[in-house]
Amino acid sequence: MTSTAAERAQDTPPQTTATESSESTSTETRQDPPDGTAGAGPTEPDERIVSLDVLRGVAIFGILIINVQSFSMPSPVRMNPTQYGEFAGVELLIWLASHVLVEQKFIALFSIMFGAGIVLFLESKTNQPYSGYLLYYRRILLLLGIGLAHAYLLWDGDILVIYALCGLWVVIFWRAPPRQLFAIGTALIAVPTALTLSAAFNIGLTETHDGWVASEAAIQAELDAYRGSWSDGFAERAEAAWNAHTTSFIADSGWRYSGFVLWGMAFYKSGLLTTDWSNRSYLMVILGGWAVGFPLILAGVWTAFAYDWSGGAGILSWELNNIGALFVAPAYASLVVVLCARSAGGMIQTACAAVGRTALSNYLFQTVVATTIFYGYGLGLFGHVTRVEQLAIVGAIWVVQAALSVLWLKRFEYGPVEWLWRRATYGNWR
């Protein structure tokens, strides 16, 4: 139940491994740094667990379906789609499908994979207890810097800062057994869940709420900001990012994503993410997750429509989706792992694995491309595209990402941002 990655690698079916570790390096020459991390460095080439790469790649693809709404439409639309643009016919169906199947599910999966990555990193440093933690914190602080630049210079929807802030403290639990990690994670997630449910019922299902229904002036101000120059959007972006990193983090996201990261540690250690479970166990997670999660999500959708998207009903609908995602995300992870074991080497798996191996680069790539398409310093399409057109743009970005990732990894060992991140972590630029 708590076997390490090294122990599991001996039993992993051939179709689930590749030839390189997530921390692997080739024939690079190392010099001992002067900060107590002598002898530390990326793990030497080893078997790479492909299911982990594929899961990261699937998560990267999935989050773009939702993030494109934030890139291309005023922020209130994410939670209340009646606030802007057409919301009927095909547009309504696209929103419904993305809300039920994607919203919060793939960011949860991405967060789970971040937690798995923490354990992978520290397991590779078990013979270097001091330098291992030193390198870990250097790595997390570098991620924080990347996230801050991403959030304030490009897009306030950044998740990297949240991960870094959570990673600063959840690491204290990384040696705990899976059940304990899962229990602590669940308790953390329960805090904002309970607070939001309480707020929804206190407001009342039929009452409006300023945080749910934005004014026309606020929406127009956001349209003007992001249709303008980079500097025009900076004030809007900086305010939103600051709120995300302070008030929202303390009240909600810090608890929620810390919980997901701990779940990722638990799922990795238990073998759920690495094809170690039986087909029957995976099937139970898939069917059980869907049987519980989707009815909750659909109940939330019904509530929003039944009460005409009023404040309390809308907030309750959103939180029911969040709760449903807690069951659907592990089900998605299990389905991907099962498919990895059954269809090794296929074109789709190869593309997803390549995107997953370069996940940080691809996450930032999505922002650069999308903001160039939608913001005023690029094509200026912010607020001008329908949901149908958004999906077409998502599909195009997927194709480009998959092709570039596969081609890049034929020549290079890491993605460009991953390479910089690793070199800065280990202080080795040779």
CORLINHU-V513341 format. One record per residue. N is the residue number from 1. RES is the residue in three letters. SS is DSSP state (~ for helix, > for strand, _ for the rest). PHI is phi as a letter, one per 20 degrees, with the letter a starting at -180 (NA if undefined). Layout:
[[N & RES & SS & PHI] [N & RES & SS & PHI]]
This chain:
[[1 & MET & _ & NA] [2 & THR & _ & d] [3 & SER & _ & f] [4 & THR & _ & e] [5 & ALA & ~ & f] [6 & ALA & ~ & f] [7 & GLU & ~ & f] [8 & ARG & ~ & f] [9 & ALA & ~ & g] [10 & GLN & _ & f] [11 & ASP & _ & d] [12 & THR & _ & f] [13 & PRO & _ & g] [14 & PRO & ~ & g] [15 & GLN & ~ & f] [16 & THR & ~ & d] [17 & THR & > & c] [18 & ALA & > & c] [19 & THR & _ & d] [20 & GLU & _ & c] [21 & SER & _ & e] [22 & SER & _ & f] [23 & GLU & _ & d] [24 & SER & _ & f] [25 & THR & _ & b] [26 & SER & _ & d] [27 & THR & _ & e] [28 & GLU & _ & e] [29 & THR & _ & e] [30 & ARG & _ & d] [31 & GLN & _ & c] [32 & ASP & _ & f] [33 & PRO & _ & f] [34 & PRO & _ & e] [35 & ASP & _ & d] [36 & GLY & _ & n] [37 & THR & _ & d] [38 & ALA & _ & g] [39 & GLY & _ & n] [40 & ALA & _ & e] [41 & GLY & _ & a] [42 & PRO & _ & g] [43 & THR & _ & g] [44 & GLU & _ & f] [45 & PRO & _ & g] [46 & ASP & _ & b] [47 & GLU & _ & f] [48 & ARG & > & d] [49 & ILE & > & e] [50 & VAL & ~ & f] [51 & SER & ~ & g] [52 & LEU & ~ & f] [53 & ASP & ~ & f] [54 & VAL & ~ & f] [55 & LEU & ~ & f] [56 & ARG & ~ & f] [57 & GLY & ~ & f] [58 & VAL & ~ & f] [59 & ALA & ~ & f] [60 & ILE & ~ & f] [61 & PHE & ~ & f] [62 & GLY & ~ & f] [63 & ILE & ~ & f] [64 & LEU & ~ & f] [65 & ILE & ~ & g] [66 & ILE & ~ & e] [67 & ASN & ~ & f] [68 & VAL & ~ & f] [69 & GLN & ~ & f] [70 & SER & ~ & f] [71 & PHE & ~ & f] [72 & SER & ~ & d] [73 & MET & _ & c] [74 & PRO & _ & g] [75 & SER & ~ & g] [76 & PRO & ~ & f] [77 & VAL & ~ & f] [78 & ARG & ~ & g] [79 & MET & _ & e] [80 & ASN & _ & c] [81 & PRO & ~ & f] [82 & THR & ~ & e] [83 & GLN & ~ & f] [84 & TYR & _ & b] [85 & GLY & _ & n] [86 & GLU & _ & f] [87 & PHE & _ & c] [88 & ALA & _ & b] [89 & GLY & ~ & m] [90 & VAL & ~ & f] [91 & GLU & ~ & f] [92 & LEU & ~ & f] [93 & LEU & ~ & f] [94 & ILE & ~ & f] [95 & TRP & ~ & g] [96 & LEU & ~ & f] [97 & ALA & ~ & f] [98 & SER & ~ & f] [99 & HIS & ~ & f] [100 & VAL & ~ & f] [101 & LEU & ~ & e] [102 & VAL & _ & c] [103 & GLU & _ & g] [104 & GLN & _ & m] [105 & LYS & ~ & f] [106 & PHE & ~ & e] [107 & ILE & ~ & f] [108 & ALA & ~ & f] [109 & LEU & ~ & f] [110 & PHE & ~ & f] [111 & SER & ~ & f] [112 & ILE & ~ & f] [113 & MET & ~ & f] [114 & PHE & ~ & f] [115 & GLY & ~ & f] [116 & ALA & ~ & f] [117 & GLY & ~ & f] [118 & ILE & ~ & f] [119 & VAL & ~ & f] [120 & LEU & ~ & g] [121 & PHE & ~ & f] [122 & LEU & ~ & f] [123 & GLU & ~ & f] [124 & SER & _ & f] [125 & LYS & _ & d] [126 & THR & _ & f] [127 & ASN & _ & e] [128 & GLN & _ & c] [129 & PRO & ~ & g] [130 & TYR & ~ & f] [131 & SER & ~ & f] [132 & GLY & ~ & f] [133 & TYR & ~ & f] [134 & LEU & ~ & f] [135 & LEU & ~ & f] [136 & TYR & ~ & f] [137 & TYR & ~ & f] [138 & ARG & ~ & f] [139 & ARG & ~ & f] [140 & ILE & ~ & f] [141 & LEU & ~ & f] [142 & LEU & ~ & f] [143 & LEU & ~ & f] [144 & LEU & ~ & f] [145 & GLY & ~ & f] [146 & ILE & ~ & f] [147 & GLY & ~ & f] [148 & LEU & ~ & f] [149 & ALA & ~ & f] [150 & HIS & ~ & f] [151 & ALA & ~ & f] [152 & TYR & ~ & e] [153 & LEU & ~ & e] [154 & LEU & _ & c] [155 & TRP & _ & b] [156 & ASP & _ & f] [157 & GLY & _ & e] [158 & ASP & _ & g] [159 & ILE & _ & d] [160 & LEU & ~ & f] [161 & VAL & ~ & f] [162 & ILE & ~ & f] [163 & TYR & ~ & f] [164 & ALA & ~ & f] [165 & LEU & ~ & f] [166 & CYS & ~ & f] [167 & GLY & ~ & f] [168 & LEU & ~ & f] [169 & TRP & ~ & c] [170 & VAL & ~ & f] [171 & VAL & ~ & f] [172 & ILE & ~ & f] [173 & PHE & ~ & e] [174 & TRP & _ & f] [175 & ARG & _ & e] [176 & ALA & _ & f] [177 & PRO & _ & f] [178 & PRO & ~ & g] [179 & ARG & ~ & f] [180 & GLN & ~ & f] [181 & LEU & ~ & f] [182 & PHE & ~ & f] [183 & ALA & ~ & f] [184 & ILE & ~ & f] [185 & GLY & ~ & g] [186 & THR & ~ & f] [187 & ALA & ~ & f] [188 & LEU & ~ & f] [189 & ILE & ~ & f] [190 & ALA & ~ & f] [191 & VAL & ~ & f] [192 & PRO & ~ & f] [193 & THR & ~ & f] [194 & ALA & ~ & f] [195 & LEU & ~ & f] [196 & THR & ~ & f] [197 & LEU & ~ & f] [198 & SER & ~ & f] [199 & ALA & ~ & f] [200 & ALA & ~ & f] [201 & PHE & ~ & f] [202 & ASN & ~ & f] [203 & ILE & ~ & f] [204 & GLY & _ & o] [205 & LEU & _ & f] [206 & THR & _ & d] [207 & GLU & _ & e] [208 & THR & _ & e] [209 & HIS & _ & b] [210 & ASP & _ & g] [211 & GLY & _ & f] [212 & TRP & _ & d] [213 & VAL & _ & d] [214 & ALA & _ & e] [215 & SER & _ & f] [216 & GLU & ~ & f] [217 & ALA & ~ & f] [218 & ALA & ~ & f] [219 & ILE & ~ & f] [220 & GLN & ~ & f] [221 & ALA & ~ & f] [222 & GLU & ~ & f] [223 & LEU & ~ & g] [224 & ASP & ~ & f] [225 & ALA & ~ & f] [226 & TYR & ~ & e] [227 & ARG & ~ & e] [228 & GLY & _ & e] [229 & SER & _ & f] [230 & TRP & ~ & g] [231 & SER & ~ & f] [232 & ASP & ~ & f] [233 & GLY & ~ & e] [234 & PHE & ~ & f] [235 & ALA & ~ & f] [236 & GLU & ~ & f] [237 & ARG & ~ & f] [238 & ALA & ~ & f] [239 & GLU & ~ & f] [240 & ALA & ~ & f] [241 & ALA & ~ & f] [242 & TRP & ~ & f] [243 & ASN & ~ & f] [244 & ALA & ~ & f] [245 & HIS & ~ & e] [246 & THR & _ & c] [247 & THR & ~ & g] [248 & SER & ~ & f] [249 & PHE & ~ & f] [250 & ILE & ~ & f] [251 & ALA & ~ & e] [252 & ASP & ~ & b] [253 & SER & ~ & f] [254 & GLY & ~ & f] [255 & TRP & ~ & f] [256 & ARG & ~ & f] [257 & TYR & ~ & f] [258 & SER & ~ & f] [259 & GLY & ~ & f] [260 & PHE & ~ & f] [261 & VAL & ~ & f] [262 & LEU & ~ & f] [263 & TRP & ~ & g] [264 & GLY & ~ & f] [265 & MET & ~ & f] [266 & ALA & ~ & f] [267 & PHE & ~ & f] [268 & TYR & ~ & f] [269 & LYS & ~ & f] [270 & SER & ~ & f] [271 & GLY & _ & n] [272 & LEU & ~ & f] [273 & LEU & ~ & e] [274 & THR & ~ & c] [275 & THR & _ & m] [276 & ASP & _ & e] [277 & TRP & _ & e] [278 & SER & _ & f] [279 & ASN & ~ & g] [280 & ARG & ~ & f] [281 & SER & ~ & f] [282 & TYR & ~ & f] [283 & LEU & ~ & f] [284 & MET & ~ & f] [285 & VAL & ~ & f] [286 & ILE & ~ & f] [287 & LEU & ~ & f] [288 & GLY & ~ & f] [289 & GLY & ~ & f] [290 & TRP & ~ & f] [291 & ALA & ~ & f] [292 & VAL & ~ & e] [293 & GLY & ~ & f] [294 & PHE & ~ & f] [295 & PRO & ~ & g] [296 & LEU & ~ & f] [297 & ILE & ~ & f] [298 & LEU & ~ & f] [299 & ALA & ~ & f] [300 & GLY & ~ & f] [301 & VAL & ~ & f] [302 & TRP & ~ & g] [303 & THR & ~ & f] [304 & ALA & ~ & f] [305 & PHE & ~ & f] [306 & ALA & ~ & f] [307 & TYR & _ & d] [308 & ASP & _ & l] [309 & TRP & _ & l] [310 & SER & _ & f] [311 & GLY & ~ & g] [312 & GLY & ~ & f] [313 & ALA & ~ & f] [314 & GLY & ~ & f] [315 & ILE & ~ & f] [316 & LEU & ~ & f] [317 & SER & ~ & g] [318 & TRP & ~ & f] [319 & GLU & ~ & f] [320 & LEU & ~ & f] [321 & ASN & ~ & f] [322 & ASN & ~ & f] [323 & ILE & ~ & f] [324 & GLY & ~ & g] [325 & ALA & ~ & f] [326 & LEU & ~ & f] [327 & PHE & ~ & e] [328 & VAL & ~ & f] [329 & ALA & ~ & g] [330 & PRO & ~ & f] [331 & ALA & ~ & f] [332 & TYR & ~ & f] [333 & ALA & ~ & g] [334 & SER & ~ & f] [335 & LEU & ~ & f] [336 & VAL & ~ & f] [337 & VAL & ~ & f] [338 & VAL & ~ & f] [339 & LEU & ~ & f] [340 & CYS & ~ & f] [341 & ALA & ~ & f] [342 & ARG & ~ & e] [343 & SER & _ & c] [344 & ALA & _ & f] [345 & GLY & _ & n] [346 & GLY & _ & f] [347 & MET & ~ & f] [348 & ILE & ~ & f] [349 & GLN & ~ & f] [350 & THR & ~ & f] [351 & ALA & ~ & f] [352 & CYS & ~ & f] [353 & ALA & ~ & f] [354 & ALA & ~ & f] [355 & VAL & ~ & f] [356 & GLY & ~ & f] [357 & ARG & ~ & f] [358 & THR & _ & d] [359 & ALA & ~ & f] [360 & LEU & ~ & f] [361 & SER & ~ & f] [362 & ASN & ~ & f] [363 & TYR & ~ & f] [364 & LEU & ~ & f] [365 & PHE & ~ & f] [366 & GLN & ~ & g] [367 & THR & ~ & f] [368 & VAL & ~ & g] [369 & VAL & ~ & f] [370 & ALA & ~ & f] [371 & THR & ~ & f] [372 & THR & ~ & f] [373 & ILE & ~ & f] [374 & PHE & ~ & e] [375 & TYR & _ & e] [376 & GLY & _ & f] [377 & TYR & _ & f] [378 & GLY & _ & d] [379 & LEU & _ & e] [380 & GLY & _ & m] [381 & LEU & _ & e] [382 & PHE & _ & g] [383 & GLY & _ & m] [384 & HIS & _ & d] [385 & VAL & _ & d] [386 & THR & _ & e] [387 & ARG & ~ & f] [388 & VAL & ~ & f] [389 & GLU & ~ & f] [390 & GLN & ~ & g] [391 & LEU & ~ & f] [392 & ALA & ~ & f] [393 & ILE & ~ & f] [394 & VAL & ~ & g] [395 & GLY & ~ & g] [396 & ALA & ~ & f] [397 & ILE & ~ & f] [398 & TRP & ~ & g] [399 & VAL & ~ & f] [400 & VAL & ~ & f] [401 & GLN & ~ & f] [402 & ALA & ~ & f] [403 & ALA & ~ & f] [404 & LEU & ~ & f] [405 & SER & ~ & f] [406 & VAL & ~ & f] [407 & LEU & ~ & f] [408 & TRP & ~ & f] [409 & LEU & ~ & f] [410 & LYS & ~ & f] [411 & ARG & ~ & d] [412 & PHE & _ & d] [413 & GLU & _ & e] [414 & TYR & _ & c] [415 & GLY & _ & f] [416 & PRO & ~ & f] [417 & VAL & ~ & f] [418 & GLU & ~ & g] [419 & TRP & ~ & f] [420 & LEU & ~ & f] [421 & TRP & ~ & f] [422 & ARG & ~ & f] [423 & ARG & ~ & f] [424 & ALA & ~ & f] [425 & THR & ~ & f] [426 & TYR & ~ & e] [427 & GLY & _ & m] [428 & ASN & _ & c] [429 & TRP & _ & d] [430 & ARG & _ & e]]
